[in-house]
């Protein structure tokens, strides 16, 4: 008997997605990682599954993502940002990580408009 609640299932799904994404990043499979990200967010946003979006943002580790993927996370969800209350914290963490990797001016240009 499945004893997971709906929230637990959504969280497990988000963590599974992120694990797969991190694996592709570790293997330097940038195109496959981008495809996975786009496909997954397309599916969950089309289904208005904002809970899973919130979980993905809550669990995402920016240190395991490329700058391009962090930017994609933010751009793909920009129109749904009001529904994804965990997105602003991810934005701030991503901005800090991109600033750490590059200079602050470049980081602001890359993602500043996606707040």
PDB file as gemmi writes it, atoms N, CA and C in Angstrom:
CRYST1    1.000    1.000    1.000  90.00  90.00  90.00 P 1                      
ATOM      1  N   UNK A   1       0.842  -1.182   0.000  1.00  0.00           N  
ATOM      2  CA  UNK A   1       0.000   0.000   0.000  1.00  0.00           C  
ATOM      3  C   UNK A   1       0.889   1.247   0.000  1.00  0.00           C  
ATOM      4  N   UNK A   2       0.551   2.185  -0.853  1.00  0.00           N  
ATOM      5  CA  UNK A   2       1.309   3.425  -0.970  1.00  0.00           C  
ATOM      6  C   UNK A   2       0.891   4.369   0.154  1.00  0.00           C  
ATOM      7  N   UNK A   3       1.845   4.720   1.004  1.00  0.00           N  
ATOM      8  CA  UNK A   3       1.515   5.557   2.153  1.00  0.00           C  
ATOM      9  C   UNK A   3       1.972   7.001   1.979  1.00  0.00           C  
ATOM     10  N   UNK A   4       2.510   7.338   0.811  1.00  0.00           N  
ATOM     11  CA  UNK A   4       2.944   8.712   0.581  1.00  0.00           C  
ATOM     12  C   UNK A   4       1.748   9.625   0.363  1.00  0.00           C  
ATOM     13  N   UNK A   5       1.811  10.789   0.954  1.00  0.00           N  
ATOM     14  CA  UNK A   5       0.774  11.787   0.709  1.00  0.00           C  
ATOM     15  C   UNK A   5       1.032  12.429  -0.648  1.00  0.00           C  
ATOM     16  N   UNK A   6       0.085  13.186  -1.120  1.00  0.00           N  
ATOM     17  CA  UNK A   6       0.243  13.897  -2.392  1.00  0.00           C  
ATOM     18  C   UNK A   6       1.446  14.843  -2.332  1.00  0.00           C  
ATOM     19  N   UNK A   7       1.616  15.524  -1.214  1.00  0.00           N  
ATOM     20  CA  UNK A   7       2.760  16.429  -1.047  1.00  0.00           C  
ATOM     21  C   UNK A   7       4.079  15.667  -1.073  1.00  0.00           C  
ATOM     22  N   UNK A   8       4.106  14.520  -0.426  1.00  0.00           N  
ATOM     23  CA  UNK A   8       5.326  13.705  -0.407  1.00  0.00           C  
ATOM     24  C   UNK A   8       5.650  13.171  -1.795  1.00  0.00           C  
ATOM     25  N   UNK A   9       4.620  12.799  -2.545  1.00  0.00           N  
ATOM     26  CA  UNK A   9       4.834  12.329  -3.921  1.00  0.00           C  
ATOM     27  C   UNK A   9       5.395  13.451  -4.788  1.00  0.00           C  
ATOM     28  N   UNK A  10       4.855  14.651  -4.637  1.00  0.00           N  
ATOM     29  CA  UNK A  10       5.339  15.797  -5.415  1.00  0.00           C  
ATOM     30  C   UNK A  10       6.792  16.098  -5.063  1.00  0.00           C  
ATOM     31  N   UNK A  11       7.113  16.047  -3.783  1.00  0.00           N  
ATOM     32  CA  UNK A  11       8.492  16.307  -3.350  1.00  0.00           C  
ATOM     33  C   UNK A  11       9.435  15.236  -3.886  1.00  0.00           C  
ATOM     34  N   UNK A  12       9.014  13.985  -3.832  1.00  0.00           N  
ATOM     35  CA  UNK A  12       9.848  12.892  -4.342  1.00  0.00           C  
ATOM     36  C   UNK A  12      10.058  13.034  -5.847  1.00  0.00           C  
ATOM     37  N   UNK A  13       9.027  13.443  -6.558  1.00  0.00           N  
ATOM     38  CA  UNK A  13       9.138  13.647  -7.998  1.00  0.00           C  
ATOM     39  C   UNK A  13      10.114  14.782  -8.310  1.00  0.00           C  
ATOM     40  N   UNK A  14      10.033  15.853  -7.545  1.00  0.00           N  
ATOM     41  CA  UNK A  14      10.945  16.986  -7.737  1.00  0.00           C  
ATOM     42  C   UNK A  14      12.385  16.558  -7.474  1.00  0.00           C  
ATOM     43  N   UNK A  15      12.598  15.813  -6.409  1.00  0.00           N  
ATOM     44  CA  UNK A  15      13.951  15.359  -6.080  1.00  0.00           C  
ATOM     45  C   UNK A  15      14.483  14.398  -7.137  1.00  0.00           C  
ATOM     46  N   UNK A  16      13.629  13.542  -7.661  1.00  0.00           N  
ATOM     47  CA  UNK A  16      14.037  12.612  -8.711  1.00  0.00           C  
ATOM     48  C   UNK A  16      14.445  13.373  -9.978  1.00  0.00           C  
ATOM     49  N   UNK A  17      13.642  14.360 -10.344  1.00  0.00           N  
ATOM     50  CA  UNK A  17      13.972  15.195 -11.499  1.00  0.00           C  
ATOM     51  C   UNK A  17      15.322  15.877 -11.297  1.00  0.00           C  
ATOM     52  N   UNK A  18      15.519  16.472 -10.128  1.00  0.00           N  
ATOM     53  CA  UNK A  18      16.774  17.178  -9.859  1.00  0.00           C  
ATOM     54  C   UNK A  18      17.964  16.223  -9.867  1.00  0.00           C  
ATOM     55  N   UNK A  19      17.805  15.035  -9.315  1.00  0.00           N  
ATOM     56  CA  UNK A  19      18.892  14.054  -9.337  1.00  0.00           C  
ATOM     57  C   UNK A  19      19.291  13.713 -10.772  1.00  0.00           C  
ATOM     58  N   UNK A  20      18.289  13.530 -11.624  1.00  0.00           N  
ATOM     59  CA  UNK A  20      18.579  13.231 -13.030  1.00  0.00           C  
ATOM     60  C   UNK A  20      19.279  14.418 -13.697  1.00  0.00           C  
ATOM     61  N   UNK A  21      18.809  15.618 -13.413  1.00  0.00           N  
ATOM     62  CA  UNK A  21      19.413  16.825 -13.981  1.00  0.00           C  
ATOM     63  C   UNK A  21      20.864  16.976 -13.517  1.00  0.00           C  
ATOM     64  N   UNK A  22      21.101  16.811 -12.219  1.00  0.00           N  
ATOM     65  CA  UNK A  22      22.462  16.915 -11.689  1.00  0.00           C  
ATOM     66  C   UNK A  22      23.381  15.873 -12.328  1.00  0.00           C  
ATOM     67  N   UNK A  23      22.860  14.687 -12.552  1.00  0.00           N  
ATOM     68  CA  UNK A  23      23.656  13.635 -13.188  1.00  0.00           C  
ATOM     69  C   UNK A  23      24.102  14.039 -14.584  1.00  0.00           C  
ATOM     70  N   UNK A  24      23.199  14.630 -15.338  1.00  0.00           N  
ATOM     71  CA  UNK A  24      23.552  15.090 -16.682  1.00  0.00           C  
ATOM     72  C   UNK A  24      24.589  16.207 -16.626  1.00  0.00           C  
ATOM     73  N   UNK A  25      24.453  17.091 -15.653  1.00  0.00           N  
ATOM     74  CA  UNK A  25      25.432  18.175 -15.491  1.00  0.00           C  
ATOM     75  C   UNK A  25      26.804  17.582 -15.155  1.00  0.00           C  
ATOM     76  N   UNK A  26      26.834  16.636 -14.227  1.00  0.00           N  
ATOM     77  CA  UNK A  26      28.111  15.996 -13.848  1.00  0.00           C  
ATOM     78  C   UNK A  26      28.777  15.325 -15.041  1.00  0.00           C  
ATOM     79  N   UNK A  27      27.973  14.777 -15.935  1.00  0.00           N  
ATOM     80  CA  UNK A  27      28.499  14.099 -17.120  1.00  0.00           C  
ATOM     81  C   UNK A  27      28.789  15.074 -18.260  1.00  0.00           C  
ATOM     82  N   UNK A  28      28.600  16.360 -17.986  1.00  0.00           N  
ATOM     83  CA  UNK A  28      28.823  17.426 -18.970  1.00  0.00           C  
ATOM     84  C   UNK A  28      27.925  17.266 -20.202  1.00  0.00           C  
ATOM     85  N   UNK A  29      26.729  16.749 -19.991  1.00  0.00           N  
ATOM     86  CA  UNK A  29      25.750  16.588 -21.067  1.00  0.00           C  
ATOM     87  C   UNK A  29      24.809  17.793 -21.031  1.00  0.00           C  
ATOM     88  N   UNK A  30      25.342  18.923 -21.459  1.00  0.00           N  
ATOM     89  CA  UNK A  30      24.622  20.194 -21.344  1.00  0.00           C  
ATOM     90  C   UNK A  30      23.336  20.219 -22.155  1.00  0.00           C  
ATOM     91  N   UNK A  31      23.390  19.727 -23.377  1.00  0.00           N  
ATOM     92  CA  UNK A  31      22.188  19.743 -24.217  1.00  0.00           C  
ATOM     93  C   UNK A  31      21.093  18.852 -23.644  1.00  0.00           C  
ATOM     94  N   UNK A  32      21.487  17.673 -23.174  1.00  0.00           N  
ATOM     95  CA  UNK A  32      20.503  16.761 -22.588  1.00  0.00           C  
ATOM     96  C   UNK A  32      19.906  17.347 -21.311  1.00  0.00           C  
ATOM     97  N   UNK A  33      20.740  18.013 -20.521  1.00  0.00           N  
ATOM     98  CA  UNK A  33      20.248  18.650 -19.291  1.00  0.00           C  
ATOM     99  C   UNK A  33      19.243  19.747 -19.634  1.00  0.00           C  
ATOM    100  N   UNK A  34      19.570  20.551 -20.625  1.00  0.00           N  
ATOM    101  CA  UNK A  34      18.657  21.624 -21.035  1.00  0.00           C  
ATOM    102  C   UNK A  34      17.345  21.043 -21.563  1.00  0.00           C  
ATOM    103  N   UNK A  35      17.439  19.989 -22.366  1.00  0.00           N  
ATOM    104  CA  UNK A  35      16.223  19.348 -22.887  1.00  0.00           C  
ATOM    105  C   UNK A  35      15.355  18.814 -21.754  1.00  0.00           C  
ATOM    106  N   UNK A  36      15.986  18.155 -20.796  1.00  0.00           N  
ATOM    107  CA  UNK A  36      15.243  17.617 -19.657  1.00  0.00           C  
ATOM    108  C   UNK A  36      14.543  18.740 -18.898  1.00  0.00           C  
ATOM    109  N   UNK A  37      15.270  19.814 -18.648  1.00  0.00           N  
ATOM    110  CA  UNK A  37      14.705  20.948 -17.920  1.00  0.00           C  
ATOM    111  C   UNK A  37      13.513  21.544 -18.663  1.00  0.00           C  
ATOM    112  N   UNK A  38      13.692  21.814 -19.943  1.00  0.00           N  
ATOM    113  CA  UNK A  38      12.604  22.397 -20.732  1.00  0.00           C  
ATOM    114  C   UNK A  38      11.399  21.471 -20.791  1.00  0.00           C  
ATOM    115  N   UNK A  39      11.640  20.200 -21.068  1.00  0.00           N  
ATOM    116  CA  UNK A  39      10.527  19.248 -21.165  1.00  0.00           C  
ATOM    117  C   UNK A  39       9.778  19.126 -19.841  1.00  0.00           C  
ATOM    118  N   UNK A  40      10.529  19.017 -18.757  1.00  0.00           N  
ATOM    119  CA  UNK A  40       9.890  18.831 -17.452  1.00  0.00           C  
ATOM    120  C   UNK A  40       9.069  20.060 -17.060  1.00  0.00           C  
ATOM    121  N   UNK A  41       9.664  21.231 -17.200  1.00  0.00           N  
ATOM    122  CA  UNK A  41       8.915  22.434 -16.843  1.00  0.00           C  
ATOM    123  C   UNK A  41       7.738  22.663 -17.786  1.00  0.00           C  
ATOM    124  N   UNK A  42       7.894  22.323 -19.047  1.00  0.00           N  
ATOM    125  CA  UNK A  42       6.758  22.442 -19.967  1.00  0.00           C  
ATOM    126  C   UNK A  42       5.598  21.586 -19.465  1.00  0.00           C  
ATOM    127  N   UNK A  43       5.909  20.349 -19.105  1.00  0.00           N  
ATOM    128  CA  UNK A  43       4.864  19.431 -18.640  1.00  0.00           C  
ATOM    129  C   UNK A  43       4.195  19.914 -17.357  1.00  0.00           C  
ATOM    130  N   UNK A  44       4.991  20.303 -16.374  1.00  0.00           N  
ATOM    131  CA  UNK A  44       4.379  20.665 -15.091  1.00  0.00           C  
ATOM    132  C   UNK A  44       3.696  22.028 -15.145  1.00  0.00           C  
ATOM    133  N   UNK A  45       4.213  22.937 -15.949  1.00  0.00           N  
ATOM    134  CA  UNK A  45       3.541  24.234 -16.067  1.00  0.00           C  
ATOM    135  C   UNK A  45       2.266  24.119 -16.893  1.00  0.00           C  
ATOM    136  N   UNK A  46       2.284  23.280 -17.916  1.00  0.00           N  
ATOM    137  CA  UNK A  46       1.077  23.055 -18.707  1.00  0.00           C  
ATOM    138  C   UNK A  46      -0.020  22.445 -17.837  1.00  0.00           C  
ATOM    139  N   UNK A  47       0.390  21.580 -16.922  1.00  0.00           N  
ATOM    140  CA  UNK A  47      -0.566  20.948 -16.002  1.00  0.00           C  
ATOM    141  C   UNK A  47      -0.887  21.839 -14.796  1.00  0.00           C  
ATOM    142  N   UNK A  48      -0.296  23.025 -14.756  1.00  0.00           N  
ATOM    143  CA  UNK A  48      -0.466  23.941 -13.614  1.00  0.00           C  
ATOM    144  C   UNK A  48      -0.088  23.264 -12.294  1.00  0.00           C  
ATOM    145  N   UNK A  49       0.943  22.442 -12.349  1.00  0.00           N  
ATOM    146  CA  UNK A  49       1.418  21.741 -11.156  1.00  0.00           C  
ATOM    147  C   UNK A  49       2.416  22.636 -10.424  1.00  0.00           C  
ATOM    148  N   UNK A  50       1.883  23.687  -9.827  1.00  0.00           N  
ATOM    149  CA  UNK A  50       2.737  24.667  -9.160  1.00  0.00           C  
ATOM    150  C   UNK A  50       3.382  24.099  -7.903  1.00  0.00           C  
ATOM    151  N   UNK A  51       2.745  23.117  -7.314  1.00  0.00           N  
ATOM    152  CA  UNK A  51       3.341  22.494  -6.130  1.00  0.00           C  
ATOM    153  C   UNK A  51       4.679  21.852  -6.491  1.00  0.00           C  
ATOM    154  N   UNK A  52       4.718  21.154  -7.618  1.00  0.00           N  
ATOM    155  CA  UNK A  52       5.981  20.546  -8.019  1.00  0.00           C  
ATOM    156  C   UNK A  52       7.012  21.620  -8.382  1.00  0.00           C  
ATOM    157  N   UNK A  53       6.562  22.682  -9.016  1.00  0.00           N  
ATOM    158  CA  UNK A  53       7.473  23.799  -9.306  1.00  0.00           C  
ATOM    159  C   UNK A  53       8.061  24.345  -8.011  1.00  0.00           C  
ATOM    160  N   UNK A  54       7.199  24.543  -7.030  1.00  0.00           N  
ATOM    161  CA  UNK A  54       7.681  25.064  -5.742  1.00  0.00           C  
ATOM    162  C   UNK A  54       8.693  24.111  -5.113  1.00  0.00           C  
ATOM    163  N   UNK A  55       8.414  22.811  -5.199  1.00  0.00           N  
ATOM    164  CA  UNK A  55       9.337  21.828  -4.632  1.00  0.00           C  
ATOM    165  C   UNK A  55      10.673  21.824  -5.375  1.00  0.00           C  
ATOM    166  N   UNK A  56      10.627  21.923  -6.680  1.00  0.00           N  
ATOM    167  CA  UNK A  56      11.876  21.955  -7.446  1.00  0.00           C  
ATOM    168  C   UNK A  56      12.718  23.147  -7.010  1.00  0.00           C  
ATOM    169  N   UNK A  57      12.107  24.301  -6.920  1.00  0.00           N  
ATOM    170  CA  UNK A  57      12.854  25.486  -6.488  1.00  0.00           C  
ATOM    171  C   UNK A  57      13.334  25.350  -5.042  1.00  0.00           C  
ATOM    172  N   UNK A  58      12.532  24.711  -4.216  1.00  0.00           N  
ATOM    173  CA  UNK A  58      12.900  24.544  -2.805  1.00  0.00           C  
ATOM    174  C   UNK A  58      14.108  23.623  -2.656  1.00  0.00           C  
ATOM    175  N   UNK A  59      14.168  22.568  -3.456  1.00  0.00           N  
ATOM    176  CA  UNK A  59      15.229  21.570  -3.319  1.00  0.00           C  
ATOM    177  C   UNK A  59      16.442  21.826  -4.212  1.00  0.00           C  
ATOM    178  N   UNK A  60      16.317  22.681  -5.200  1.00  0.00           N  
ATOM    179  CA  UNK A  60      17.401  22.876  -6.170  1.00  0.00           C  
ATOM    180  C   UNK A  60      18.662  23.414  -5.496  1.00  0.00           C  
ATOM    181  N   UNK A  61      19.784  22.835  -5.873  1.00  0.00           N  
ATOM    182  CA  UNK A  61      21.095  23.247  -5.372  1.00  0.00           C  
ATOM    183  C   UNK A  61      21.830  23.948  -6.511  1.00  0.00           C  
ATOM    184  N   UNK A  62      21.923  25.268  -6.426  1.00  0.00           N  
ATOM    185  CA  UNK A  62      22.514  26.033  -7.528  1.00  0.00           C  
ATOM    186  C   UNK A  62      23.975  25.671  -7.764  1.00  0.00           C  
ATOM    187  N   UNK A  63      24.644  25.163  -6.759  1.00  0.00           N  
ATOM    188  CA  UNK A  63      26.050  24.774  -6.937  1.00  0.00           C  
ATOM    189  C   UNK A  63      26.191  23.556  -7.851  1.00  0.00           C  
ATOM    190  N   UNK A  64      25.094  22.866  -8.088  1.00  0.00           N  
ATOM    191  CA  UNK A  64      25.112  21.696  -8.971  1.00  0.00           C  
ATOM    192  C   UNK A  64      24.572  22.020 -10.361  1.00  0.00           C  
ATOM    193  N   UNK A  65      24.282  23.301 -10.611  1.00  0.00           N  
ATOM    194  CA  UNK A  65      23.707  23.723 -11.889  1.00  0.00           C  
ATOM    195  C   UNK A  65      24.661  24.654 -12.624  1.00  0.00           C  
ATOM    196  N   UNK A  66      24.563  24.649 -13.924  1.00  0.00           N  
ATOM    197  CA  UNK A  66      25.318  25.614 -14.718  1.00  0.00           C  
ATOM    198  C   UNK A  66      24.583  26.952 -14.693  1.00  0.00           C  
ATOM    199  N   UNK A  67      25.298  27.995 -15.037  1.00  0.00           N  
ATOM    200  CA  UNK A  67      24.673  29.317 -15.136  1.00  0.00           C  
ATOM    201  C   UNK A  67      23.510  29.282 -16.116  1.00  0.00           C  
ATOM    202  N   UNK A  68      23.711  28.616 -17.219  1.00  0.00           N  
ATOM    203  CA  UNK A  68      22.668  28.516 -18.238  1.00  0.00           C  
ATOM    204  C   UNK A  68      21.408  27.841 -17.690  1.00  0.00           C  
ATOM    205  N   UNK A  69      21.585  26.789 -16.908  1.00  0.00           N  
ATOM    206  CA  UNK A  69      20.420  26.103 -16.340  1.00  0.00           C  
ATOM    207  C   UNK A  69      19.721  26.962 -15.288  1.00  0.00           C  
ATOM    208  N   UNK A  70      20.497  27.671 -14.477  1.00  0.00           N  
ATOM    209  CA  UNK A  70      19.867  28.561 -13.493  1.00  0.00           C  
ATOM    210  C   UNK A  70      19.018  29.609 -14.209  1.00  0.00           C  
ATOM    211  N   UNK A  71      19.572  30.149 -15.265  1.00  0.00           N  
ATOM    212  CA  UNK A  71      18.842  31.153 -16.046  1.00  0.00           C  
ATOM    213  C   UNK A  71      17.587  30.534 -16.673  1.00  0.00           C  
ATOM    214  N   UNK A  72      17.711  29.314 -17.143  1.00  0.00           N  
ATOM    215  CA  UNK A  72      16.554  28.629 -17.725  1.00  0.00           C  
ATOM    216  C   UNK A  72      15.467  28.383 -16.685  1.00  0.00           C  
ATOM    217  N   UNK A  73      15.855  27.963 -15.486  1.00  0.00           N  
ATOM    218  CA  UNK A  73      14.881  27.788 -14.403  1.00  0.00           C  
ATOM    219  C   UNK A  73      14.047  29.060 -14.262  1.00  0.00           C  
ATOM    220  N   UNK A  74      14.737  30.186 -14.237  1.00  0.00           N  
ATOM    221  CA  UNK A  74      14.069  31.466 -13.994  1.00  0.00           C  
ATOM    222  C   UNK A  74      13.255  31.934 -15.194  1.00  0.00           C  
ATOM    223  N   UNK A  75      13.788  31.770 -16.384  1.00  0.00           N  
ATOM    224  CA  UNK A  75      13.054  32.253 -17.557  1.00  0.00           C  
ATOM    225  C   UNK A  75      11.826  31.394 -17.846  1.00  0.00           C  
ATOM    226  N   UNK A  76      11.943  30.090 -17.665  1.00  0.00           N  
ATOM    227  CA  UNK A  76      10.811  29.202 -17.938  1.00  0.00           C  
ATOM    228  C   UNK A  76       9.640  29.433 -16.988  1.00  0.00           C  
ATOM    229  N   UNK A  77       9.929  29.905 -15.809  1.00  0.00           N  
ATOM    230  CA  UNK A  77       8.882  30.067 -14.796  1.00  0.00           C  
ATOM    231  C   UNK A  77       8.502  31.528 -14.563  1.00  0.00           C  
ATOM    232  N   UNK A  78       9.035  32.417 -15.361  1.00  0.00           N  
ATOM    233  CA  UNK A  78       8.813  33.845 -15.134  1.00  0.00           C  
ATOM    234  C   UNK A  78       7.327  34.202 -15.106  1.00  0.00           C  
ATOM    235  N   UNK A  79       6.572  33.689 -16.040  1.00  0.00           N  
ATOM    236  CA  UNK A  79       5.142  34.041 -16.108  1.00  0.00           C  
ATOM    237  C   UNK A  79       4.316  33.426 -14.986  1.00  0.00           C  
ATOM    238  N   UNK A  80       4.840  32.388 -14.371  1.00  0.00           N  
ATOM    239  CA  UNK A  80       4.112  31.725 -13.276  1.00  0.00           C  
ATOM    240  C   UNK A  80       4.685  32.093 -11.913  1.00  0.00           C  
ATOM    241  N   UNK A  81       5.517  33.112 -11.867  1.00  0.00           N  
ATOM    242  CA  UNK A  81       6.240  33.410 -10.623  1.00  0.00           C  
ATOM    243  C   UNK A  81       5.326  33.725  -9.444  1.00  0.00           C  
ATOM    244  N   UNK A  82       4.149  34.242  -9.695  1.00  0.00           N  
ATOM    245  CA  UNK A  82       3.224  34.539  -8.595  1.00  0.00           C  
ATOM    246  C   UNK A  82       2.726  33.263  -7.912  1.00  0.00           C  
ATOM    247  N   UNK A  83       2.721  32.162  -8.643  1.00  0.00           N  
ATOM    248  CA  UNK A  83       2.251  30.881  -8.099  1.00  0.00           C  
ATOM    249  C   UNK A  83       3.366  30.091  -7.416  1.00  0.00           C  
ATOM    250  N   UNK A  84       4.610  30.486  -7.677  1.00  0.00           N  
ATOM    251  CA  UNK A  84       5.758  29.708  -7.197  1.00  0.00           C  
ATOM    252  C   UNK A  84       6.460  30.516  -6.110  1.00  0.00           C  
ATOM    253  N   UNK A  85       5.955  30.411  -4.894  1.00  0.00           N  
ATOM    254  CA  UNK A  85       6.462  31.247  -3.807  1.00  0.00           C  
ATOM    255  C   UNK A  85       7.885  30.904  -3.386  1.00  0.00           C  
ATOM    256  N   UNK A  86       8.421  29.774  -3.821  1.00  0.00           N  
ATOM    257  CA  UNK A  86       9.810  29.425  -3.506  1.00  0.00           C  
ATOM    258  C   UNK A  86      10.788  29.983  -4.539  1.00  0.00           C  
ATOM    259  N   UNK A  87      10.279  30.541  -5.608  1.00  0.00           N  
ATOM    260  CA  UNK A  87      11.129  31.055  -6.685  1.00  0.00           C  
ATOM    261  C   UNK A  87      11.995  32.244  -6.261  1.00  0.00           C  
ATOM    262  N   UNK A  88      11.473  33.220  -5.501  1.00  0.00           N  
ATOM    263  CA  UNK A  88      12.326  34.356  -5.120  1.00  0.00           C  
ATOM    264  C   UNK A  88      13.585  33.951  -4.342  1.00  0.00           C  
ATOM    265  N   UNK A  89      13.467  32.985  -3.460  1.00  0.00           N  
ATOM    266  CA  UNK A  89      14.652  32.525  -2.717  1.00  0.00           C  
ATOM    267  C   UNK A  89      15.647  31.875  -3.674  1.00  0.00           C  
ATOM    268  N   UNK A  90      15.135  31.093  -4.628  1.00  0.00           N  
ATOM    269  CA  UNK A  90      16.016  30.493  -5.632  1.00  0.00           C  
ATOM    270  C   UNK A  90      16.695  31.592  -6.442  1.00  0.00           C  
ATOM    271  N   UNK A  91      15.929  32.607  -6.824  1.00  0.00           N  
ATOM    272  CA  UNK A  91      16.503  33.711  -7.597  1.00  0.00           C  
ATOM    273  C   UNK A  91      17.686  34.328  -6.855  1.00  0.00           C  
ATOM    274  N   UNK A  92      17.488  34.641  -5.590  1.00  0.00           N  
ATOM    275  CA  UNK A  92      18.555  35.281  -4.810  1.00  0.00           C  
ATOM    276  C   UNK A  92      19.778  34.375  -4.692  1.00  0.00           C  
ATOM    277  N   UNK A  93      19.546  33.097  -4.472  1.00  0.00           N  
ATOM    278  CA  UNK A  93      20.649  32.141  -4.356  1.00  0.00           C  
ATOM    279  C   UNK A  93      21.364  31.986  -5.698  1.00  0.00           C  
ATOM    280  N   UNK A  94      20.589  31.912  -6.771  1.00  0.00           N  
ATOM    281  CA  UNK A  94      21.181  31.792  -8.108  1.00  0.00           C  
ATOM    282  C   UNK A  94      21.978  33.045  -8.457  1.00  0.00           C  
ATOM    283  N   UNK A  95      21.428  34.203  -8.164  1.00  0.00           N  
ATOM    284  CA  UNK A  95      22.140  35.454  -8.440  1.00  0.00           C  
ATOM    285  C   UNK A  95      23.461  35.500  -7.673  1.00  0.00           C  
ATOM    286  N   UNK A  96      23.435  35.093  -6.420  1.00  0.00           N  
ATOM    287  CA  UNK A  96      24.663  35.072  -5.620  1.00  0.00           C  
ATOM    288  C   UNK A  96      25.682  34.092  -6.202  1.00  0.00           C  
ATOM    289  N   UNK A  97      25.220  32.932  -6.648  1.00  0.00           N  
ATOM    290  CA  UNK A  97      26.129  31.937  -7.220  1.00  0.00           C  
ATOM    291  C   UNK A  97      26.700  32.414  -8.550  1.00  0.00           C  
ATOM    292  N   UNK A  98      25.868  33.003  -9.384  1.00  0.00           N  
ATOM    293  CA  UNK A  98      26.360  33.516 -10.668  1.00  0.00           C  
ATOM    294  C   UNK A  98      27.346  34.660 -10.426  1.00  0.00           C  
ATOM    295  N   UNK A  99      27.060  35.490  -9.444  1.00  0.00           N  
ATOM    296  CA  UNK A  99      27.973  36.579  -9.088  1.00  0.00           C  
ATOM    297  C   UNK A  99      29.303  36.017  -8.599  1.00  0.00           C  
ATOM    298  N   UNK A 100      29.245  34.937  -7.829  1.00  0.00           N  
ATOM    299  CA  UNK A 100      30.467  34.297  -7.341  1.00  0.00           C  
ATOM    300  C   UNK A 100      31.286  33.744  -8.510  1.00  0.00           C  
ATOM    301  N   UNK A 101      30.598  33.152  -9.488  1.00  0.00           N  
ATOM    302  CA  UNK A 101      31.281  32.545 -10.628  1.00  0.00           C  
ATOM    303  C   UNK A 101      31.795  33.591 -11.616  1.00  0.00           C  
ATOM    304  N   UNK A 102      31.079  34.682 -11.719  1.00  0.00           N  
ATOM    305  CA  UNK A 102      31.402  35.715 -12.693  1.00  0.00           C  
ATOM    306  C   UNK A 102      31.399  37.051 -11.958  1.00  0.00           C  
ATOM    307  N   UNK A 103      31.424  38.132 -12.668  1.00  0.00           N  
ATOM    308  CA  UNK A 103      31.347  39.408 -11.960  1.00  0.00           C  
ATOM    309  C   UNK A 103      29.886  39.816 -11.773  1.00  0.00           C  
ATOM    310  N   UNK A 104      29.652  40.687 -10.813  1.00  0.00           N  
ATOM    311  CA  UNK A 104      28.296  41.096 -10.461  1.00  0.00           C  
ATOM    312  C   UNK A 104      27.546  41.768 -11.588  1.00  0.00           C  
ATOM    313  N   UNK A 105      28.245  42.549 -12.393  1.00  0.00           N  
ATOM    314  CA  UNK A 105      27.592  43.234 -13.508  1.00  0.00           C  
ATOM    315  C   UNK A 105      27.072  42.223 -14.518  1.00  0.00           C  
ATOM    316  N   UNK A 106      27.887  41.238 -14.817  1.00  0.00           N  
ATOM    317  CA  UNK A 106      27.467  40.193 -15.770  1.00  0.00           C  
ATOM    318  C   UNK A 106      26.306  39.383 -15.191  1.00  0.00           C  
ATOM    319  N   UNK A 107      26.373  39.068 -13.925  1.00  0.00           N  
ATOM    320  CA  UNK A 107      25.298  38.306 -13.282  1.00  0.00           C  
ATOM    321  C   UNK A 107      23.984  39.073 -13.357  1.00  0.00           C  
ATOM    322  N   UNK A 108      24.039  40.354 -13.077  1.00  0.00           N  
ATOM    323  CA  UNK A 108      22.828  41.177 -13.137  1.00  0.00           C  
ATOM    324  C   UNK A 108      22.268  41.208 -14.556  1.00  0.00           C  
ATOM    325  N   UNK A 109      23.142  41.270 -15.544  1.00  0.00           N  
ATOM    326  CA  UNK A 109      22.683  41.263 -16.942  1.00  0.00           C  
ATOM    327  C   UNK A 109      22.057  39.923 -17.316  1.00  0.00           C  
ATOM    328  N   UNK A 110      22.615  38.848 -16.791  1.00  0.00           N  
ATOM    329  CA  UNK A 110      22.130  37.512 -17.150  1.00  0.00           C  
ATOM    330  C   UNK A 110      20.762  37.196 -16.552  1.00  0.00           C  
ATOM    331  N   UNK A 111      20.563  37.555 -15.293  1.00  0.00           N  
ATOM    332  CA  UNK A 111      19.320  37.138 -14.635  1.00  0.00           C  
ATOM    333  C   UNK A 111      18.552  38.260 -13.946  1.00  0.00           C  
ATOM    334  N   UNK A 112      19.111  39.434 -13.869  1.00  0.00           N  
ATOM    335  CA  UNK A 112      18.455  40.524 -13.139  1.00  0.00           C  
ATOM    336  C   UNK A 112      17.034  40.801 -13.591  1.00  0.00           C  
ATOM    337  N   UNK A 113      16.788  40.707 -14.875  1.00  0.00           N  
ATOM    338  CA  UNK A 113      15.453  40.984 -15.419  1.00  0.00           C  
ATOM    339  C   UNK A 113      14.459  39.846 -15.161  1.00  0.00           C  
ATOM    340  N   UNK A 114      14.936  38.745 -14.607  1.00  0.00           N  
ATOM    341  CA  UNK A 114      14.075  37.584 -14.362  1.00  0.00           C  
ATOM    342  C   UNK A 114      13.597  37.493 -12.916  1.00  0.00           C  
ATOM    343  N   UNK A 115      13.826  38.535 -12.148  1.00  0.00           N  
ATOM    344  CA  UNK A 115      13.445  38.543 -10.730  1.00  0.00           C  
ATOM    345  C   UNK A 115      12.011  38.193 -10.592  1.00  0.00           C  
TER     346      UNK A 115                                                      
END                                                                             
